[in-house]
Amino acid sequence: MSDSFSANLAGKVAVVTGGGGILCAEMARALAASGAAVAILDLKLEAAEAVAAELRASGAKAIGLAANVLERESLETAAAQVLAELGPCDLLVNGAGGNHPKGTTSRETFSPEDLDNPDPALVSFFTLAPEGMRFVFDLNFLGTLLPSQVFARQMVGRAGCSILNISSMNAFRPLTKIPAYSAAKAAVSNFTQWLATHLAPAGIRVNAIAPGFFVTHQNHALLFGTDGQPTARANKILNGTPMKRFGEAKELSGTLLWLASEAASGFVNGVVVPVDGGFSAYSGV
């Protein structure tokens, strides 16, 4: 994080779930550069430790831990390690999430042949598998709920603590083909508001960032062909984004640090902030 502004987070402990991914790893860098000790949680220990090792090499205090955001016991083990090695959590970034092909339709809109098409490779609204929908919803919603339950316990009774959820543009304007992910992220936005109200007496602020379109490991093949050129779907996204480009991971850092800083946003609670190049503001006309 060389060209982003920083906040004073010295003495704070931040926990980032999904921290081995492109966007959340950059968030971890921003938090560490601002003085926070950072715990990187990821389903894959090697991914978490790779980011933590990078942060330690830059002089930050960081640990990488394996954790499954859908298993309370796994999260409680990680929370105990964070407490023992870094201290109690001040900031939780719920970054773990994602989509799955089984929660995705083959076509953008309904076609009459969808009703009786025997092709098993064709996924229509009528053949969406409940287990695929459930997996995506659980990963994004329960994967936000459970870490919040576990780590907010370390925040109760301590000043300046907050939770930052990661929503999506899909929560504002659902994209075609991905009903599970869109619904799950809408739930994350709604839950952010609910939890902000619920935890306000405990002094814990809860907010969210709703990224627009950023290139990650998960979506690269959907956005770019083997020739490196944008796919038809990517061009639709770019045409709907007034700034006509994808975001860069570091462009989430300013909003992250603003919401993480009690001095900068101490009266900001229950908001979902788009960082989307104008996508949510553009009607298409």
N, C-alpha and C positions, 0 to 999 in steps of 0.2 A: 504494500500500500504506500506507494511513493508520492503520489500526487493528490491524495485526498486529505481533507482537513481531519483533525483529530479532536477527541474530547479527553478530559482528564478523568480516567478510570483507574488511576493508581489505587491499589488496595482492594480493588473489586475482583470478584471471582465470577467468570462467565462460563456457562456450559452451553455447548453448541451441538445439538443432535444433527445427524446427517453431515457431520463436519468433514467427512472425507470427500464430499462432492465439490464441484467447481465453485458454485455460488457460496456455499457455507464455509468452505475453506477460505475464501476471500473475506468473508465476514470475520472469521477467526483471526485472520491477519490484521484486520482493522482494529479489532478489540485489543489484540496484543500490542499493536503499535501505540494504542492509547493508554497503555499501562496496566491493563487487566491481566490477571492470571487466567489461562484458558484451558478448559477441559474439552477435548475433542471426542465426541461420542459417535461411533459409527458401527453398523452391523459387522463390518470387516475391520478387525483390529489393525491389520497392516495399513489400511487407508487412513485410519485415525492417527496411528503412530507416525506415518509419513508427514502429515501436516504438523503434528506436535513437534517432531524433530526439526522441521524447518523453522518453527517459531523459536525453539530453544537455541538454534544456531544464530538467530538474530538477536539473542539476548533476553528473550521473553521467558516467562515461567509457563510451561505448558505440559500437559499429559495427554496421551491418547488411550482411550478405553473402548473395548468392545461392549456394545449394548444393543439390545433389541427393544425398540420403542413400543412393541406390542406385548412385552412380557414384563410385568411389574417386578418380579424377582430379579431379573436382569438389571432393571433400572435402579432398584434399591441397592444392589451390589455396587453399581457404578456410583451412586450417590454417596455411599459410605466411603468409597475410594477418594472421591472428590473432597469430601469433608476431611479425611485423614491427611491428604497430601497438599491440598490448596486452601482449605477452609470452607465455610458455608457458602452456598451459591447466592450471588447477588443478582445475576442476570441469567435467565434461561432463554436461549434462542431455539425455538422448535422448528428446526430446518428439515428434519426427515420427512420424506413424502415421495410421491411419484405416481405414475400411471402404470397400467398393465394392458397388454393386447386383449385380454379377455373382457375388459371393460370398455372396449372400443368397437364402434361399428365400422363396417367396410365402406359404406357410402355416407356422404354428407347428409342426404335427405332421402325420404321414403321413395321407393319405386314399387309399383304394383307387383312385380315379379318376386319381391322379397317374401310375399306371403307363402309361396309354394316352391321356392327355389331349393332343390335338394343338395346343392353344393355345400359340403361341410366347411369349406374355406370361407364362405360368405357369412359374415356376421351382420344380421339386421337387428333392428330394435326388438323384433319378435323372438330372436334367438340369443339375445344377450344372456350369458350364463350368470346365475345368481352368485356363484362362488367368485367370479371375476369382479363383479360389482362390489361384493363384500370385501374382497382383498383390498381394492383401491380405497374404499371408504374407510376401512379399518386403518390402513397405513397412514392416511392423511389426517383423519379425525381422531381416532383412538391414539394414533401416534403423536398427537398433540395433547390430548387429554391426560394420558397416563404419565408422561414426563412432567406435566404441570402439577399433577397430584403429588408426585414424589419429591420434586425439587422445591415446590412452594413451601413445603414443611420446613425447609432450611431458611426460608425468608421471613416467616411469621415472627413478628416482634422486633424486626431489624429495619432500620430506615434505609431508604434509597434502593429498594429491590423492585425488580420488574420482570415481566415475561414478555417476550416478543415472538409472536407467531408469524409463520410465513403462509400467507394466503396466495392468491393468484388473480390475474385478469379474468380467468374463467369464473371467478366468483361474481364479477361484475357483468360480464357478457360471455355466457357459455359458448365455447367453440363447438362446431359440428364434430361429430364422430367420437367425442370423449365425454359421454354423459356421467360416468362414474367419477372421473376426476373433477369435472365442473361442479357436480353436486357436493362432493367432499370438501372442496375448497370453499364453496358457499357456506358449508357448515362450519368451517374453521373461522370464517369472518364473523358469523353469527355468534359462535362460541366465544370469540374474542370480546365481543360486547357484553355477553352474559358474564364472563369471568371477571371482566373489569369492574362490573357492578358488584359482583359477589365478593371479590377480594378487596374492594376499596376500604372497608373498615380495618383490614389488616395492613393497610398502607402499601399494598403491592399493586403497582400499575400494570395493566395488560393492554398491549397494542399489537398491531400487525403491519407488515409490509405486504403489498400485493404487487409482485414483480410483473412487468409486461413480458416481452419475449427476449430471452437470453439463450445463447447457445450453450448447451451442457452435453455431458456424455449421453444422457438419456434421450435427448431429442435431435442429436446431430444428424442421424440417418434420415429423419423425417424432414429436416430443413435443407439438407444439401445432398446432391447426387454424388456419384462416384467421380464425376468430373469437377467437383468442387463448386458447382453452380447451384443457386437456390432452386429448390423444387417448386412445383406449382403451388403447393400449400404455403411454402415460405413466402412466395411472391404475394399471395393473398394477405398474409400477415403484414408484410412490408407496405403494401398498398393501403392497409388500414391503420398504419402508424404514421402520423404526420411527420415525424422526424426521419422516416424512410430508412431505418436501420435497426439492427438488433442492439439491445443494451450490452454493456460490458460489465462484468462482475463487479468491478471496483465502483461502478456507479450506484450500487446499493449501499455503499459504505457510509455516505453522508447521512442518509435517512436512518440507518442502523444506529449510528453514533448519537444522533440527535435524540432518538427515542431511548437510547440506553443511558443518556446523561440526565441525572436528576436536576442538575443546574440548568440544562437547556430546555427540558420538557417536563418539569416536575408537575405541571397541571394538565398534561396531555394524557388522557386515559380513555380507552375504549375506541380508538380510531383505527381505521384501516387505510394506509397511505399508498396510493398507486405510484409506482415508479415504472412508467410504461411508454415514455416517448410520445404521449398524447393519445394512445390507443383508446382509452376509455372516454375521451372527450370527442372523438370523431364519429360522426353519424354515417360516414360513407358517401355523403352528398356534399 
